[in-house]
Amino acid sequence: MFRDFNELFGAEKIDYLDVTSLESDSANLIVYAIPVMAFLTILEIWYSWYSEKKNYNTTEALGSLFVGLGNVAINLFFKATMIYGSILLYNLVPWRMELNWWTLIPCLLLYDLCSYWSHRVSHFNRFFWSTHVVHHSAESYNLTVSFRLSWIQHFKIIFFIPLAICGFHPVVFFIANQISVLFQFWQHTEHIPKLHPWIEKIFVTPSNHRVHHGSEEKYIDKNFAAIFIFWDKLFGTYEPEQEKPTYGLTTKIKTSMNPLYLNFHEYKDIISDVKSAKGIRKKLFFIFGSPGAIYRYKVKHNELNEVK
């Protein structure tokens, strides 16, 4: 029994000279999947036109595409850095696991739990919201919305440190990351209705994720999970899809294809709010407060100014 335990958790440390081979083993599944995603997106565009659904805005779709291409380039640039960091944490812990395919199963489950909390915090802390708001800025819901991933979302890597020190091999960790990203692609469509109840209870389906992008009061800040919807049910943030959601932000931004504007407009607002705020406490509120609380404060403040 102890021998089996040591065989599982007694892996040798990884030499930093092996980074090149690790990069090769951590095959970039997302890059390989791009042709498939491009084909399905073009197919959806055609079907949207053919069925007169009209759920595509050309400017918005191009903006999503430009944001997505930039995100792929940034991820490729940071890949080696992220691998070095994962090796560092892997070598620090004494319970290192060997590279085994089946360890991907618990790693993926725990990765999704970390992703849930990373996503949830991003909705209740403006600093992290600024790394996520680009994904919610689209007012049409289609496959191109899955490309709207922030260029500065790497701040949220801190939420995955607990998983990194569990001892999973870095290759397994990075494959889990890519599976999570790819699984979320198909969720961003209106053309897939509710699926079998058991599927809806276990996985984040398009129906479950459409709720997350809704701006209605009952849909806001619901369904945070990426793969397994039971995290939302466990932590009390689940909401089933009823009427069709109204997509986009509660405070609308201009429709734009400029990826710089889409990624950084929230920072411009933060700087403006901090400059106008009086006192360090209020300034910190505008940086780290809940976006919902900040929105309500601004509405109330504007109403008081109008009365005066």
C-alpha positions as CSV (number, residue, x, y, z in Angstrom):
1,M,0.0,0.0,0.0
2,F,2.8,2.4,1.0
3,R,4.7,1.4,-2.1
4,D,1.8,2.3,-4.3
5,F,1.4,5.6,-2.5
6,N,5.1,6.4,-3.1
7,E,4.8,5.4,-6.7
8,L,1.9,7.9,-7.1
9,F,3.2,10.8,-5.0
10,G,7.0,10.2,-5.2
11,A,7.8,11.7,-8.6
12,E,11.2,13.2,-9.2
13,K,11.6,16.9,-9.5
14,I,11.5,18.4,-13.0
15,D,14.7,19.9,-14.3
16,Y,14.2,23.4,-15.7
17,L,16.3,22.3,-18.7
18,D,13.3,20.2,-19.6
19,V,11.0,23.2,-20.3
20,T,11.2,22.7,-24.1
21,S,10.1,19.1,-23.9
22,L,7.3,20.1,-21.4
23,E,6.1,22.7,-23.9
24,S,5.9,20.0,-26.5
25,D,4.1,17.6,-24.2
26,S,1.6,20.4,-23.2
27,A,0.3,20.4,-26.8
28,N,-1.6,23.6,-27.5
29,L,-5.0,22.1,-28.0
30,I,-6.6,25.5,-28.5
31,V,-4.4,26.3,-31.5
32,Y,-5.2,22.9,-33.0
33,A,-8.9,23.6,-32.4
34,I,-9.0,26.9,-34.1
35,P,-9.9,25.5,-37.6
36,V,-12.8,23.6,-36.1
37,M,-14.0,26.6,-34.1
38,A,-13.7,28.8,-37.2
39,F,-15.7,26.4,-39.3
40,L,-18.5,26.1,-36.6
41,T,-18.6,29.9,-36.3
42,I,-18.9,30.4,-40.0
43,L,-21.6,27.7,-40.0
44,E,-23.5,29.5,-37.3
45,I,-23.2,32.9,-39.1
46,W,-24.7,31.3,-42.2
47,Y,-27.5,29.6,-40.3
48,S,-28.2,32.8,-38.4
49,W,-28.6,34.6,-41.8
50,Y,-30.5,31.7,-43.3
51,S,-33.0,31.3,-40.4
52,E,-33.3,35.1,-40.0
53,K,-32.3,34.9,-36.3
54,K,-30.3,38.0,-36.7
55,N,-28.1,37.3,-33.6
56,Y,-25.0,38.6,-35.2
57,N,-23.8,42.2,-35.2
58,T,-20.9,42.6,-37.7
59,T,-19.0,45.2,-35.7
60,E,-19.4,43.3,-32.5
61,A,-18.4,40.0,-34.1
62,L,-15.2,41.5,-35.6
63,G,-14.4,43.0,-32.2
64,S,-14.7,39.6,-30.6
65,L,-12.4,38.1,-33.3
66,F,-9.7,40.8,-32.8
67,V,-9.9,40.3,-29.0
68,G,-9.6,36.5,-29.5
69,L,-6.6,36.7,-31.8
70,G,-4.8,39.0,-29.4
71,N,-5.6,36.6,-26.6
72,V,-4.1,33.6,-28.4
73,A,-0.9,35.6,-29.2
74,I,-0.6,36.6,-25.5
75,N,-1.1,33.1,-24.3
76,L,1.6,31.8,-26.6
77,F,3.9,34.5,-25.3
78,F,3.3,33.6,-21.7
79,K,3.3,29.9,-22.1
80,A,6.9,29.3,-21.2
81,T,6.6,31.7,-18.2
82,M,3.6,29.8,-16.9
83,I,5.4,26.5,-17.3
84,Y,8.4,27.7,-15.3
85,G,6.0,28.9,-12.6
86,S,4.2,25.5,-12.5
87,I,7.5,23.7,-12.3
88,L,8.6,25.8,-9.4
89,L,5.5,25.0,-7.4
90,Y,5.6,21.3,-8.5
91,N,9.2,21.0,-7.3
92,L,8.4,22.7,-3.9
93,V,5.9,20.1,-2.7
94,P,6.9,16.6,-1.6
95,W,3.7,14.9,-3.0
96,R,4.5,15.3,-6.7
97,M,2.5,13.0,-9.0
98,E,3.9,11.2,-12.0
99,L,2.6,12.1,-15.4
100,N,-0.4,9.7,-15.7
101,W,-3.4,10.2,-17.9
102,W,-5.9,9.3,-15.2
103,T,-4.8,12.1,-12.9
104,L,-6.3,14.5,-15.5
105,I,-9.8,13.5,-14.1
106,P,-9.3,14.8,-10.5
107,C,-7.2,17.7,-11.9
108,L,-10.0,18.8,-14.2
109,L,-12.6,18.6,-11.5
110,L,-10.5,20.7,-9.1
111,Y,-9.5,23.1,-11.9
112,D,-13.2,23.7,-12.5
113,L,-13.7,24.4,-8.8
114,C,-10.9,27.0,-8.9
115,S,-12.4,28.4,-12.1
116,Y,-15.8,28.8,-10.3
117,W,-14.3,30.9,-7.5
118,S,-12.1,32.9,-9.8
119,H,-15.1,33.7,-12.0
120,R,-17.3,34.4,-9.0
121,V,-14.8,36.8,-7.4
122,S,-14.4,38.5,-10.8
123,H,-18.1,39.6,-10.5
124,F,-17.8,41.0,-7.0
125,N,-14.4,42.8,-7.1
126,R,-13.9,45.6,-9.6
127,F,-10.2,45.0,-9.9
128,F,-10.8,41.5,-11.1
129,W,-14.0,42.5,-12.9
130,S,-11.9,44.7,-15.2
131,T,-10.1,41.5,-16.3
132,H,-13.5,39.9,-17.2
133,V,-15.9,42.7,-18.3
134,V,-14.8,42.3,-22.0
135,H,-16.5,38.9,-22.0
136,H,-19.8,40.4,-20.9
137,S,-19.8,43.4,-23.2
138,A,-21.4,41.7,-26.2
139,E,-25.1,42.4,-26.7
140,S,-25.5,39.6,-29.2
141,Y,-25.0,36.0,-28.1
142,N,-23.2,33.7,-30.5
143,L,-20.0,31.7,-30.8
144,T,-17.8,34.7,-31.3
145,V,-18.5,35.8,-27.7
146,S,-16.4,32.8,-26.6
147,F,-13.4,34.6,-28.2
148,R,-13.9,37.7,-25.9
149,L,-11.3,36.7,-23.3
150,S,-9.4,39.5,-21.6
151,W,-5.8,40.2,-22.5
152,I,-5.0,40.7,-18.8
153,Q,-6.9,37.8,-17.3
154,H,-3.6,36.3,-16.1
155,F,-4.0,38.2,-12.9
156,K,-6.5,35.5,-11.9
157,I,-3.8,32.8,-11.9
158,I,-3.6,33.4,-8.1
159,F,-6.9,31.5,-7.8
160,F,-5.3,28.4,-9.3
161,I,-2.2,28.3,-7.0
162,P,-4.0,25.9,-4.6
163,L,-4.4,23.4,-7.5
164,A,-0.9,23.9,-8.6
165,I,0.5,22.8,-5.2
166,C,-1.7,19.7,-5.1
167,G,1.1,18.0,-7.0
168,F,-0.4,17.4,-10.4
169,H,2.2,17.2,-13.2
170,P,2.5,20.6,-15.0
171,V,1.5,18.9,-18.3
172,V,-1.7,17.6,-16.7
173,F,-2.4,21.0,-15.3
174,F,-2.1,22.8,-18.7
175,I,-4.2,20.2,-20.5
176,A,-6.9,20.7,-17.9
177,N,-6.7,24.4,-18.6
178,Q,-7.1,24.0,-22.3
179,I,-10.0,21.5,-22.0
180,S,-11.8,24.0,-19.8
181,V,-11.3,26.8,-22.3
182,L,-12.4,24.7,-25.2
183,F,-15.5,23.3,-23.4
184,Q,-16.8,26.8,-23.0
185,F,-16.8,27.5,-26.7
186,W,-20.0,25.6,-27.5
187,Q,-21.9,27.2,-24.6
188,H,-22.1,30.6,-26.4
189,T,-24.9,29.9,-28.8
190,E,-28.7,30.4,-29.0
191,H,-29.1,27.6,-31.5
192,I,-28.8,24.7,-28.9
193,P,-31.9,24.5,-26.8
194,K,-32.1,22.9,-23.3
195,L,-30.7,19.4,-23.3
196,H,-31.7,16.3,-21.4
197,P,-32.4,17.2,-17.7
198,W,-29.5,15.0,-16.5
199,I,-27.0,16.8,-18.8
200,E,-28.4,20.2,-17.6
201,K,-27.9,19.1,-14.0
202,I,-24.2,18.1,-14.4
203,F,-22.7,20.2,-17.1
204,V,-22.6,23.9,-18.0
205,T,-24.7,23.8,-21.2
206,P,-25.6,26.7,-23.5
207,S,-28.9,27.1,-21.6
208,N,-27.1,27.3,-18.3
209,H,-24.5,29.8,-19.6
210,R,-27.0,32.0,-21.4
211,V,-28.3,32.8,-18.0
212,H,-24.9,34.0,-16.9
213,H,-24.8,36.5,-19.7
214,G,-28.2,37.9,-19.0
215,S,-28.6,41.4,-17.6
216,E,-32.0,40.7,-15.9
217,E,-31.9,41.1,-12.1
218,K,-32.5,37.4,-11.5
219,Y,-29.8,36.3,-14.0
220,I,-27.1,38.7,-12.8
221,D,-24.2,36.9,-11.0
222,K,-25.5,33.4,-11.6
223,N,-24.0,30.2,-13.1
224,F,-20.3,30.8,-12.7
225,A,-19.0,27.3,-13.4
226,A,-17.1,26.5,-16.6
227,I,-17.7,22.8,-17.0
228,F,-19.7,21.4,-14.1
229,I,-22.8,23.3,-13.1
230,F,-23.2,21.4,-9.8
231,W,-20.7,23.9,-8.3
232,D,-23.3,26.6,-8.7
233,K,-26.0,24.4,-7.1
234,L,-23.6,23.5,-4.2
235,F,-22.7,27.2,-3.5
236,G,-26.2,28.7,-4.2
237,T,-25.5,30.6,-7.4
238,Y,-27.6,28.5,-9.8
239,E,-30.4,29.9,-11.9
240,P,-32.2,27.9,-14.6
241,E,-33.0,29.6,-17.9
242,Q,-36.6,30.7,-18.2
243,E,-37.3,33.7,-20.5
244,K,-34.7,34.6,-23.1
245,P,-32.0,36.8,-21.4
246,T,-31.2,40.3,-22.5
247,Y,-27.4,40.1,-23.1
248,G,-24.7,42.6,-22.3
249,L,-23.8,44.9,-19.4
250,T,-26.3,46.7,-17.3
251,T,-24.4,49.9,-18.2
252,K,-24.0,49.6,-21.9
253,I,-20.8,50.5,-23.7
254,K,-20.5,51.5,-27.4
255,T,-20.4,48.7,-29.9
256,S,-16.8,48.6,-31.1
257,M,-14.4,46.4,-33.0
258,N,-11.4,48.1,-31.3
259,P,-9.8,45.4,-29.1
260,L,-8.0,48.0,-27.0
261,Y,-11.2,49.8,-26.1
262,L,-13.0,46.5,-25.4
263,N,-10.1,45.3,-23.1
264,F,-9.3,48.6,-21.3
265,H,-12.4,50.8,-21.1
266,E,-13.1,49.7,-17.6
267,Y,-9.7,50.9,-16.5
268,K,-10.4,54.3,-17.9
269,D,-13.6,54.4,-15.8
270,I,-11.7,53.3,-12.7
271,I,-9.1,56.1,-13.1
272,S,-11.9,58.6,-13.6
273,D,-13.8,57.4,-10.5
274,V,-10.6,57.4,-8.4
275,K,-9.7,60.9,-9.4
276,S,-13.1,62.3,-8.5
277,A,-13.4,60.3,-5.2
278,K,-12.6,62.1,-2.0
279,G,-10.6,60.2,0.6
280,I,-8.6,57.0,0.5
281,R,-11.5,54.8,1.6
282,K,-13.7,56.0,-1.3
283,K,-10.8,55.6,-3.8
284,L,-10.3,52.0,-2.7
285,F,-14.0,51.4,-3.0
286,F,-13.9,52.4,-6.6
287,I,-10.9,50.0,-7.2
288,F,-11.9,47.0,-5.2
289,G,-15.6,47.4,-4.5
290,S,-18.4,45.3,-6.0
291,P,-19.3,46.5,-9.5
292,G,-23.0,46.2,-8.4
293,A,-22.4,48.3,-5.3
294,I,-20.5,50.9,-7.3
295,Y,-23.3,51.0,-9.9
296,R,-25.9,51.6,-7.2
297,Y,-23.7,54.3,-5.6
298,K,-23.4,56.2,-8.9
299,V,-27.1,56.0,-9.6
300,K,-27.9,57.3,-6.1
301,H,-25.2,60.0,-6.3
302,N,-26.5,61.2,-9.7
303,E,-30.1,61.3,-8.4
304,L,-29.0,63.5,-5.5
305,N,-27.1,65.8,-7.8
306,E,-30.2,66.1,-10.0
307,V,-32.4,67.0,-7.0
308,K,-29.9,69.7,-6.0
